């Protein structure tokens, strides 16, 4: 992955205190990560960067929509996304990102690229099961839904009430009831 320079935060020249960085995330952002699950992306990311003497606090907030396909009908729809994530950056002898909430960078480092953290936050904010909102409220008219409904098994009441049963089975059912 080639690092995205627009997402570099150079903290050496910043004063102590709070700083805010804003990023508009579009579909081209995900091409750098070779991620193609989204049809379209319109997200706004706000990074609240708190510089302290011994550490850095990063608070990410995303808000917007991603256009994805429904898992059931394959219909495209806009899924609203709103999420946040906090990261603490400490300084140490070597780079260490074993803990998901704490990042340790070497003492000589002067910038952090936050693109990967934004990418992970967006991808993990999308639910595993993606259902079109029209399915839940019944407003979606789709050929796939109609086909699924036709092919779904009928309830047990319908099977028992059918008069078109095989007469051989009827005689066997009598054996059960004639005890």
Beta strands, then each sheet from edge to edge (+ up, - down):
strand 1: 8-10
strand 2: 17-25
strand 3: 40-51
strand 4: 55-69
strand 5: 76-92
strand 6: 102-106
strand 7: 111-113
sheet 1: 1+ 7-
sheet 2: 2+ 3- 4+ 5- 6-
end
